Amino acid sequence: MSKDIVAPIAKVIPKKLKKHNDIRIDNYFWLNERENPEVIDYLNQENAYYKSKTEHTKDFQQQLFEEMKSRIKEDDESVPYFYNGYYYITRFEKGQDYPIYSRKKESLSANEEILFNCNDLAKGHAYFKLGGLSISPDNKYASFGVDIVGRRIYTIQIKNLETGEILSDKIENVTGGSVWANDNKTIFYTTQDKITLRSDKVFKHKLETNASDDVLVYHEEDDTFNLYISKEKSRKYIVIGCGSTLTSEYRILNSDTPDGEFIVFQPRVRGLEYSISHFGDSFYVLTNKDKATNFKLMKTPENATEKKNWKDLIPHRKEVLLEDIEIFKDFLVVEERSNGLNHIRIMPWSGEGEYYLPFDSETYNAYTTTNVDFDTDILRYSYQSLATPSSVIDFNMKTKEKEIKKEQEVLGGKFDKNNYIEERVWATATDGAKVPISMVYRKELKKDGTNPLLLYAYGSYGHTMETYFSSTRLSILDRGFIFAIAHIRGGEDLGRQWYEDGKLLKKKNTFTDFIDCSKYLIQEKFTSPAHLYAEGGSAGGLLMGAVVNMAPELYNGVIAQVPFVDVVTTMLDDTIPLTTGEYDEWGNPNNKKYYEYMLSYSPYDNVKEQQYPNMYVSTGLHDSQVQYWEPAKWVAKLRTLKDDNTVLYLNTNMDAGHGGASGRFEAIKELAEEYSFLLDLEKIKN
């Protein structure tokens, strides 16, 4: 095909949208008709246009794919963990896309027992995901969920691990996870609302009975709350968790009495967040009670769980965010965050000799991993940094000795972390706030303004953007790119207040922080507007959409993955998955004040006639979190208003959902498309 192929122009069908006496005209509203052949045709035209315009990079994409794949250990396996008499292992085989789940009885030298080979199960499906694997207490049965579409709607089945047979039990339209009671014949699971996909009901199922006979245990009728079910590490309690953006509530049931009634731990109070961990005869409660913005740890007897009985254990600290705890017989392990960095604190119950694990970098990420038993002195945690591959470490909390159980291998023999520099710098935002930026680049790089730089961010839901190692990222670092993460407001990177200052009526701080970080990197000669690139996905795609409207001149190219860009219309549509639960994050546009504020930044509503950067936009037809039509409408509108001298691509995966393709190497193909877009703009050909 020639390079002169013309960009598709979507049909205009004006639709009047009226709210608070304000009228918006949406010319592309019709693109939300998923079953309409004209919609599918438009998406296919955009795909054909993208493929044609990037035909000259096809070989390079393949080269990038092979290069990234060659660094990955194909026959890889997880560090085994011991639980209830068995070592559990997840492993991959060379040339295979999907994991194999297995176990070994009592000893790692015992025969391997394959629980599930997902490569066999995935045959004949364009998408496959096994989730919610749960083993009965007597080790005889495994319940598991399968999704073959990518919309996160699972079917639960049960396998007899002694005979290998799959039982006749089949539970459809569920979230995938399930929990066993101690009688080895009762499981609890959650189902979703068919339209909004909100998990809203907990059912109880008895082994080898028909799913239509399952008993409804709890129905969450408030549509801003989501449900989940879990089992405590002590194995004594089954827990129903209900959560909204601002509020939590738990119900507990003794695992020995599955036919008993769940009791409310502490009734919901708007604004009260808490999570619970059972140990001995008490529950440990991580909570923001008493205005503990950064959370504190409290303790309460297991038979008196209302908040009036909670007693402070670790008080609230203004500068330290309490993120999580892990309980052991002799130690309490606390995960904290201060000054943007995470810390692991070891506290003996005896009260003497507490200490922190020592980490010396400013661009690292450390967190506890699989710790399923109380009765051990070994803490398992993971450590990585922007230039240090991930490792899993067993740390003896008594002797302070550590054993590296596994370090991520980067194959090919070329990688040496000493060839890279990691640093953290601080940009000053418009209002004076200091915003950290973590970055990594090759050590021979000169700060002369000519370096290509990819700036990544998310900035919503209090989600902290951790610094992590990526072997695939080496493909741009080794071609001269700087990779940087902007830890902007809306995330919890600098504590809970950092999140509060980037949501609702302060949401624009997220966008201006990103722009200010970009200006700082240009000013300090890390890069220049001709070589600066921005990337974000989902709510980070909203960030991209806002930034290209507000400061398009700062960027040469932008990657927006499954972007949430039609904010006002989506937030007014309570039939779309996840909408009502989002009001505490973005505001409720049925309220005029929030409507006007959202409208002032909503990317789709603010597209205007101006020069836009080169843009690559990706989405999935079956995405349940950000509907495909948001990016499609946004691109259609951009096509009619942008200057013609930059490229604009919409790449829709017609098979996959929000996380992209399901095979482990398919995801690298998508990455090769993104990287070739950047490298092509930089005129880097190989």
Secondary structure as GFF3:
##gff-version 3
##sequence-region A 1 686
A	DSSP	beta_strand	15	19	.	.	.	ID=ss1
A	DSSP	beta_strand	22	26	.	.	.	ID=ss2
A	DSSP	three_ten_helix	29	32	.	.	.	ID=ss3
A	DSSP	alpha_helix	37	53	.	.	.	ID=ss4
A	DSSP	three_ten_helix	55	57	.	.	.	ID=ss5
A	DSSP	alpha_helix	58	70	.	.	.	ID=ss6
A	DSSP	beta_strand	81	83	.	.	.	ID=ss7
A	DSSP	beta_strand	86	91	.	.	.	ID=ss8
A	DSSP	beta_strand	100	105	.	.	.	ID=ss9
A	DSSP	beta_strand	113	117	.	.	.	ID=ss10
A	DSSP	alpha_helix	118	121	.	.	.	ID=ss11
A	DSSP	beta_strand	129	135	.	.	.	ID=ss12
A	DSSP	beta_strand	141	147	.	.	.	ID=ss13
A	DSSP	beta_strand	154	160	.	.	.	ID=ss14
A	DSSP	beta_strand	166	180	.	.	.	ID=ss15
A	DSSP	beta_strand	186	192	.	.	.	ID=ss16
A	DSSP	beta_strand	199	206	.	.	.	ID=ss17
A	DSSP	three_ten_helix	211	213	.	.	.	ID=ss18
A	DSSP	beta_strand	215	219	.	.	.	ID=ss19
A	DSSP	beta_strand	226	231	.	.	.	ID=ss20
A	DSSP	beta_strand	237	243	.	.	.	ID=ss21
A	DSSP	beta_strand	248	254	.	.	.	ID=ss22
A	DSSP	beta_strand	263	264	.	.	.	ID=ss23
A	DSSP	beta_strand	274	279	.	.	.	ID=ss24
A	DSSP	beta_strand	282	287	.	.	.	ID=ss25
A	DSSP	beta_strand	296	301	.	.	.	ID=ss26
A	DSSP	three_ten_helix	307	309	.	.	.	ID=ss27
A	DSSP	beta_strand	311	314	.	.	.	ID=ss28
A	DSSP	beta_strand	321	327	.	.	.	ID=ss29
A	DSSP	beta_strand	331	338	.	.	.	ID=ss30
A	DSSP	beta_strand	341	348	.	.	.	ID=ss31
A	DSSP	beta_strand	355	356	.	.	.	ID=ss32
A	DSSP	beta_strand	364	368	.	.	.	ID=ss33
A	DSSP	beta_strand	378	385	.	.	.	ID=ss34
A	DSSP	beta_strand	391	396	.	.	.	ID=ss35
A	DSSP	beta_strand	402	407	.	.	.	ID=ss36
A	DSSP	three_ten_helix	417	419	.	.	.	ID=ss37
A	DSSP	beta_strand	420	428	.	.	.	ID=ss38
A	DSSP	beta_strand	434	442	.	.	.	ID=ss39
A	DSSP	beta_strand	453	456	.	.	.	ID=ss40
A	DSSP	alpha_helix	474	477	.	.	.	ID=ss41
A	DSSP	beta_strand	482	486	.	.	.	ID=ss42
A	DSSP	alpha_helix	496	500	.	.	.	ID=ss43
A	DSSP	three_ten_helix	504	506	.	.	.	ID=ss44
A	DSSP	alpha_helix	508	523	.	.	.	ID=ss45
A	DSSP	beta_strand	532	537	.	.	.	ID=ss46
A	DSSP	alpha_helix	539	550	.	.	.	ID=ss47
A	DSSP	three_ten_helix	552	554	.	.	.	ID=ss48
A	DSSP	beta_strand	557	561	.	.	.	ID=ss49
A	DSSP	alpha_helix	567	572	.	.	.	ID=ss50
A	DSSP	three_ten_helix	580	582	.	.	.	ID=ss51
A	DSSP	alpha_helix	583	586	.	.	.	ID=ss52
A	DSSP	alpha_helix	592	601	.	.	.	ID=ss53
A	DSSP	three_ten_helix	604	606	.	.	.	ID=ss54
A	DSSP	beta_strand	614	620	.	.	.	ID=ss55
A	DSSP	alpha_helix	629	641	.	.	.	ID=ss56
A	DSSP	beta_strand	648	653	.	.	.	ID=ss57
A	DSSP	alpha_helix	666	681	.	.	.	ID=ss58
###
